[in-house]
Amino acid sequence: MIRIGLIKEGKTPADNRVALAPDQCKWINKNMEEVEVVVQSSPDRCFSDREYSMAGIKVVSDVTDCDILLGIKEVPVDKLIPEKKYLFFSHTKKKQPHNRKLLQAIIQKKITLVDYECLEHEDGQRIIGFGFFAGVVGAHNGMWAYGMRTGAYKLERVYLQKSFKELIHTYFGLKIPVVKIAVTGSGRVAHGILEIMNLMGIHEVEPDEYLERDFTYPVYTQLKGSALYEHAKNKTYIRTHFHEHPSEYQSKFLPYANATDILMNGIYWEKNIPRLFEKDDVKDNGFRIRVIADITDDENGSVPVNMGDQTIEDPVYGVDKYSLEKTAPFLPKSIDVMAVGNLPNELPRDASRYFGEQLIKYVLEDIVHNGSSIIERATMVKEGNLMPDFAYLQGYAKNEDS
């Protein structure tokens, strides 16, 4: 019998998402004879201990006898159980300084870590994640911020709704003014953004039409890789080459910044990928963007005026267009930035069910049985040893990287 434990989230502030909902645990226990799922008791989880018990799932205080441990966010170093197999988002693959000690502890305690973020198909497409609901919540919050800034309409806050279905009901009768919205990206985050654009009755237009025309109704355009980047020398865009050599490319976004009121940013970013624009570009009188929902949320990343995270309750700050200093939101000379690192937490039950469906469909069988190339590629550390694909983290793990 293989025992899977859903661990209590230990990060502060508490994350209330979970990898599997009660009915999904019940399905696994019924349909996979060799597997038992148990749940570590938690007062913060979006599904209560009672809901798991009612579904016939054991709620326990101690998960040290489990073979596989499923979490969501980073596990506190003092909570890591030696020599176990963990699945969670470690946020270490980009050498994030604040999680260096976590990776060091995983190695020292001879843990096996399969990072959800690294579960990818052969072509690099992510298999599992909360991106869709990050896009949903981030797009709503961006539109909420524009309403607060202009006074043109009023939106309810997402976290005050019980479900995505309830959120949709708040859009009845909503009238969005004439506005132009640029949506960047093509993955799950972008799909979530587009869902909100369509639910709010905002019309899609092609990128060239978006640049050339004014409209008498609200519109958005979706900007994918070829609309955002070009090779610095030959001005072409080849997706595979771009992902292998991003530093050879430059951004083509600036003309859209001069035609856009709201930017919904859903693109993946790392340090070698060009930023959409540079900080000084916002000082230009032609730079029209007034609200940025930086849903992928990299500080000083693809959106260089991202100055760090806000909270779910207080998601927006301003950036003065001329001094580039952080300000209160909704000021005349500011650009408003929505940057929150745990957006799906505003719809935790929906987001958890969505995540659990993907986990069961694409990952669970392989994790429980003999593994697969997908699991192997996502295994950052095996029994305390960095795997070859993550050898570049050696210096980071040894405090040798600056």
VMD Tcl script that draws the C-alpha trace (Angstrom):
set ca {
  {0.00 0.00 0.00}
  {1.32 3.44 -0.98}
  {0.23 6.18 1.39}
  {-0.14 9.74 0.08}
  {-0.41 12.56 2.59}
  {-1.86 16.02 1.94}
  {0.30 18.16 4.18}
  {-0.75 21.16 6.22}
  {0.55 24.34 4.56}
  {3.16 26.00 6.74}
  {4.00 29.22 4.93}
  {3.03 32.59 6.44}
  {0.57 34.00 5.54}
  {-1.21 30.66 5.31}
  {-2.12 29.38 1.86}
  {-5.56 27.78 1.90}
  {-5.31 25.79 -1.34}
  {-4.79 22.03 -1.43}
  {-3.63 19.55 -4.06}
  {-6.76 17.36 -3.88}
  {-10.36 18.13 -2.90}
  {-12.28 15.69 -0.66}
  {-14.24 14.10 -3.52}
  {-10.99 13.63 -5.49}
  {-9.35 11.87 -2.52}
  {-12.43 9.64 -2.25}
  {-12.16 8.78 -5.96}
  {-8.49 7.85 -5.63}
  {-9.09 5.64 -2.58}
  {-11.92 3.87 -4.39}
  {-10.31 3.47 -7.83}
  {-6.64 2.90 -6.99}
  {-6.56 -0.15 -4.75}
  {-2.87 0.16 -3.93}
  {-3.17 3.82 -2.82}
  {-4.54 5.47 0.31}
  {-4.80 9.24 0.62}
  {-4.80 10.77 4.11}
  {-5.02 14.43 5.12}
  {-2.99 16.25 7.74}
  {-5.33 18.30 9.91}
  {-5.35 22.04 9.10}
  {-7.47 24.97 10.33}
  {-6.61 27.08 7.27}
  {-7.44 24.81 4.33}
  {-10.32 25.84 2.04}
  {-11.87 22.41 2.60}
  {-12.37 21.67 6.30}
  {-11.18 18.57 8.13}
  {-14.86 17.68 8.50}
  {-15.39 17.75 4.73}
  {-12.57 15.23 4.28}
  {-13.91 13.06 7.11}
  {-17.39 13.14 5.57}
  {-15.84 11.86 2.32}
  {-14.33 8.93 4.22}
  {-10.76 10.30 4.24}
  {-8.62 9.81 7.36}
  {-7.61 13.11 8.97}
  {-4.34 12.71 10.88}
  {-1.97 14.94 12.81}
  {1.20 13.13 11.76}
  {2.16 12.19 8.17}
  {5.60 10.70 8.82}
  {4.34 7.24 7.80}
  {3.33 8.50 4.32}
  {5.38 7.60 1.26}
  {4.49 10.66 -0.84}
  {3.68 14.13 0.53}
  {1.69 16.65 -1.50}
  {1.78 20.35 -0.64}
  {1.27 23.60 -2.52}
  {3.68 26.33 -1.40}
  {7.21 26.04 0.00}
  {7.48 23.76 3.04}
  {9.17 25.45 6.04}
  {12.63 24.00 6.58}
  {11.82 22.78 10.11}
  {8.74 20.90 8.84}
  {10.58 18.85 6.19}
  {10.57 15.12 6.97}
  {13.88 13.44 6.00}
  {14.05 10.90 3.19}
  {10.50 11.51 1.92}
  {9.23 12.22 -1.59}
  {7.60 15.66 -1.81}
  {5.63 17.44 -4.51}
  {5.18 21.21 -4.12}
  {6.15 24.54 -5.68}
  {9.64 25.13 -4.26}
  {10.34 28.37 -6.16}
  {14.04 27.56 -6.38}
  {14.59 26.90 -10.11}
  {15.33 30.59 -10.76}
  {17.75 30.68 -7.79}
  {15.33 32.70 -5.70}
  {17.46 34.00 -2.79}
  {14.75 33.62 -0.15}
  {14.44 29.87 -0.82}
  {18.13 28.94 -0.88}
  {17.95 27.45 2.64}
  {14.96 25.36 1.58}
  {16.90 23.69 -1.24}
  {19.89 23.21 1.04}
  {17.69 21.48 3.63}
  {16.08 19.25 0.99}
  {19.55 18.08 -0.08}
  {20.81 17.67 3.47}
  {17.75 15.64 4.54}
  {18.06 13.33 1.51}
  {14.61 14.27 0.28}
  {13.27 13.67 -3.23}
  {11.60 16.80 -4.61}
  {9.35 16.78 -7.66}
  {8.53 20.42 -8.38}
  {5.10 21.06 -9.91}
  {6.53 23.97 -11.88}
  {8.91 21.62 -13.69}
  {6.27 19.11 -14.82}
  {6.31 19.74 -18.56}
  {5.46 18.01 -21.82}
  {8.29 17.33 -24.28}
  {7.74 20.73 -25.94}
  {8.06 22.63 -22.66}
  {4.35 23.23 -22.05}
  {3.47 23.14 -18.35}
  {1.31 20.19 -17.31}
  {-0.03 21.29 -13.95}
  {-0.59 24.56 -12.16}
  {-3.00 27.21 -10.93}
  {-2.41 29.50 -13.91}
  {-5.98 29.59 -15.17}
  {-7.33 30.88 -11.86}
  {-4.39 33.26 -11.46}
  {-5.49 34.69 -14.82}
  {-9.15 34.86 -13.78}
  {-8.45 36.62 -10.48}
  {-5.69 38.85 -11.88}
  {-7.82 40.03 -14.79}
  {-10.74 40.79 -12.48}
  {-8.42 42.70 -10.11}
  {-6.98 44.68 -13.01}
  {-10.47 45.66 -14.13}
  {-11.40 46.45 -10.51}
  {-8.37 48.77 -10.29}
  {-9.35 50.59 -13.49}
  {-12.86 51.08 -12.10}
  {-11.42 52.45 -8.86}
  {-9.10 54.75 -10.80}
  {-11.74 56.18 -13.15}
  {-14.95 55.83 -11.16}
  {-16.59 54.54 -14.38}
  {-17.93 51.34 -12.79}
  {-17.68 49.33 -9.59}
  {-16.65 45.70 -9.22}
  {-16.93 43.43 -6.19}
  {-13.75 41.87 -4.79}
  {-13.10 38.25 -5.77}
  {-12.15 36.96 -2.32}
  {-15.57 37.98 -0.97}
  {-17.26 35.50 -3.35}
  {-17.74 31.85 -2.45}
  {-17.02 30.48 -5.93}
  {-16.19 31.28 -9.54}
  {-19.88 30.80 -10.36}
  {-20.81 33.42 -7.78}
  {-18.17 35.77 -9.19}
  {-19.69 35.49 -12.66}
  {-23.05 36.60 -11.25}
  {-21.45 39.88 -10.13}
  {-20.92 40.78 -13.82}
  {-24.63 40.97 -14.63}
  {-25.44 44.52 -15.72}
  {-21.77 45.55 -15.76}
  {-21.00 48.15 -18.42}
  {-17.32 48.59 -19.24}
  {-16.45 51.96 -20.83}
  {-14.48 52.43 -24.05}
  {-11.08 51.03 -23.13}
  {-8.21 49.20 -24.83}
  {-6.67 46.20 -23.08}
  {-3.50 44.32 -24.07}
  {-3.30 40.69 -22.93}
  {0.16 39.10 -23.11}
  {0.82 35.37 -23.18}
  {-0.69 32.17 -24.54}
  {-0.68 29.72 -21.63}
  {-3.07 28.96 -18.79}
  {-2.75 32.43 -17.27}
  {-3.73 34.02 -20.58}
  {-6.66 31.61 -20.92}
  {-7.93 32.77 -17.51}
  {-7.58 36.42 -18.54}
  {-9.48 35.80 -21.77}
  {-12.27 34.09 -19.83}
  {-12.83 37.30 -17.85}
  {-12.55 39.50 -20.93}
  {-15.30 37.49 -22.60}
  {-17.50 37.29 -19.49}
  {-17.32 41.07 -19.20}
  {-18.35 41.49 -22.83}
  {-15.07 42.99 -24.00}
  {-14.51 42.42 -27.73}
  {-11.40 40.78 -29.18}
  {-9.59 42.48 -32.07}
  {-6.47 41.57 -34.03}
  {-3.16 43.18 -32.95}
  {-2.72 45.24 -36.13}
  {-6.28 46.56 -35.95}
  {-5.76 47.34 -32.25}
  {-2.77 49.53 -33.10}
  {-4.34 51.29 -36.05}
  {-7.87 52.02 -34.88}
  {-9.87 53.65 -32.13}
  {-13.10 51.95 -31.12}
  {-16.45 53.02 -29.72}
  {-16.64 49.94 -27.45}
  {-14.19 48.16 -25.09}
  {-11.66 45.89 -26.82}
  {-8.74 43.64 -26.03}
  {-6.03 42.05 -28.12}
  {-3.95 38.99 -27.28}
  {-0.22 39.37 -27.86}
  {1.70 36.09 -28.17}
  {5.43 35.57 -28.68}
  {5.68 36.73 -32.29}
  {3.84 39.98 -31.49}
  {6.06 40.69 -28.49}
  {9.60 39.74 -29.50}
  {11.89 39.77 -32.52}
  {15.48 38.69 -33.13}
  {17.70 41.73 -32.62}
  {19.51 41.20 -35.95}
  {17.23 39.48 -38.43}
  {13.89 40.69 -36.95}
  {12.33 37.20 -37.04}
  {10.67 35.14 -34.30}
  {11.08 31.37 -34.05}
  {9.55 30.03 -30.86}
  {12.05 27.24 -30.19}
  {15.02 29.49 -30.95}
  {13.59 32.22 -28.73}
  {13.28 29.86 -25.77}
  {16.81 28.53 -26.31}
  {18.44 31.95 -26.93}
  {16.17 34.65 -25.42}
  {19.02 37.11 -24.93}
  {19.32 37.43 -28.74}
  {15.82 38.93 -28.92}
  {14.33 42.35 -28.22}
  {10.86 43.52 -27.25}
  {8.37 44.84 -29.81}
  {5.80 45.85 -27.17}
  {6.29 49.62 -26.97}
  {3.85 50.58 -29.78}
  {1.15 48.71 -27.83}
  {2.04 50.64 -24.65}
  {1.19 53.80 -26.59}
  {-2.25 52.42 -27.54}
  {-3.24 50.64 -24.31}
  {-5.13 51.67 -21.18}
  {-4.83 48.39 -19.25}
  {-2.06 45.80 -19.53}
  {-2.89 42.23 -18.43}
  {0.51 40.53 -18.26}
  {0.44 36.74 -18.46}
  {3.82 35.87 -20.00}
  {6.51 33.68 -18.47}
  {9.68 35.62 -17.68}
  {13.25 34.92 -16.59}
  {16.28 37.18 -16.48}
  {17.50 36.51 -20.05}
  {14.12 37.31 -21.62}
  {13.68 40.95 -22.72}
  {11.37 43.09 -20.59}
  {8.24 44.35 -22.29}
  {9.53 47.90 -21.82}
  {12.10 49.72 -19.72}
  {11.40 51.88 -16.67}
  {12.25 55.13 -18.40}
  {9.74 54.38 -21.16}
  {6.87 55.16 -18.79}
  {8.07 58.78 -18.53}
  {7.28 59.35 -22.19}
  {4.06 61.28 -22.81}
  {3.02 58.69 -25.39}
  {3.08 55.86 -22.82}
  {-0.66 55.44 -22.30}
  {-0.98 52.51 -19.87}
  {-2.67 53.51 -16.61}
  {-3.25 50.11 -14.99}
  {-1.01 47.02 -15.08}
  {-2.19 43.66 -13.78}
  {1.16 41.86 -13.56}
  {-0.32 38.42 -13.08}
  {2.91 36.47 -13.57}
  {4.34 38.83 -10.94}
  {8.13 39.01 -11.26}
  {9.60 41.92 -9.33}
  {11.56 44.09 -11.79}
  {10.78 41.46 -14.41}
  {8.84 41.63 -17.68}
  {7.08 44.63 -16.13}
  {10.01 46.64 -14.72}
  {7.77 48.86 -12.57}
  {6.72 45.83 -10.52}
  {8.18 46.82 -7.14}
  {7.10 43.73 -5.22}
  {4.06 41.95 -3.88}
  {0.94 43.36 -2.34}
  {-1.68 41.38 -0.42}
  {-5.01 39.96 -1.52}
  {-6.82 42.57 0.57}
  {-4.67 45.46 -0.72}
  {-3.51 44.38 -4.20}
  {-2.61 47.67 -5.92}
  {0.02 50.38 -5.54}
  {0.99 53.33 -7.70}
  {4.24 54.14 -9.47}
  {4.86 57.82 -10.21}
  {5.35 58.22 -13.97}
  {8.17 60.71 -13.57}
  {10.00 59.93 -10.32}
  {9.34 56.16 -10.69}
  {8.77 56.00 -6.94}
  {6.14 53.83 -5.29}
  {3.02 55.78 -4.31}
  {-0.53 55.26 -3.15}
  {-2.74 53.91 -5.96}
  {-5.12 55.85 -8.20}
  {-3.20 59.15 -8.21}
  {-3.32 61.34 -11.37}
  {0.41 61.01 -12.15}
  {0.73 57.33 -11.26}
  {0.50 54.02 -13.07}
  {-1.38 51.50 -10.95}
  {0.25 48.09 -10.55}
  {-1.61 44.99 -9.33}
  {0.99 42.47 -8.12}
  {-0.03 39.60 -5.84}
  {1.85 36.31 -5.57}
  {-1.04 34.06 -4.52}
  {-3.95 35.21 -6.68}
  {-5.66 31.77 -6.92}
  {-6.13 31.96 -3.12}
  {-9.05 34.29 -3.81}
  {-10.97 31.34 -5.32}
  {-9.30 28.52 -3.40}
  {-11.94 25.81 -3.70}
  {-12.33 26.19 -7.47}
  {-8.56 26.49 -7.94}
  {-7.87 23.40 -5.80}
  {-10.39 21.27 -7.70}
  {-8.90 22.43 -11.02}
  {-5.40 21.57 -9.80}
  {-6.49 18.18 -8.45}
  {-8.08 17.23 -11.78}
  {-4.78 17.82 -13.57}
  {-2.84 15.98 -10.87}
  {-5.04 12.90 -11.18}
  {-5.17 12.97 -14.97}
  {-1.51 13.59 -15.80}
  {0.71 12.89 -12.77}
  {-0.69 10.55 -10.13}
  {-0.28 7.19 -11.92}
  {3.33 7.96 -12.80}
  {4.21 9.15 -9.31}
  {2.66 6.08 -7.68}
  {4.12 3.53 -10.07}
  {7.41 3.50 -11.93}
  {7.73 7.14 -12.84}
  {8.09 8.52 -16.35}
  {10.27 10.87 -18.37}
  {7.95 13.70 -17.30}
  {8.45 12.91 -13.60}
  {12.18 12.44 -14.12}
  {12.51 15.88 -15.76}
  {10.61 17.49 -12.87}
  {12.66 15.80 -10.14}
  {14.98 18.54 -8.94}
  {16.51 16.51 -6.12}
  {16.57 12.71 -5.75}
  {17.44 11.30 -2.33}
  {19.45 14.42 -1.55}
  {21.25 14.74 -4.89}
  {20.63 17.44 -7.47}
  {19.54 15.85 -10.73}
  {21.58 16.57 -13.90}
  {19.01 19.00 -15.37}
  {19.36 21.10 -12.22}
  {23.14 20.92 -11.83}
  {23.19 24.68 -12.50}
  {21.81 25.09 -8.95}
  {24.97 23.58 -7.41}
  {26.52 26.93 -6.56}
  {23.18 28.30 -5.34}
  {22.80 25.30 -3.03}
  {26.35 25.74 -1.69}
  {26.15 29.52 -1.11}
  {28.67 30.01 -3.92}
  {26.29 32.00 -6.17}
  {26.03 35.72 -5.55}
}
mol new
graphics top color blue
foreach p $ca { graphics top sphere $p radius 0.5 }
foreach p [lrange $ca 0 end-1] q [lrange $ca 1 end] { graphics top cylinder $p $q radius 0.2 }
display resetview
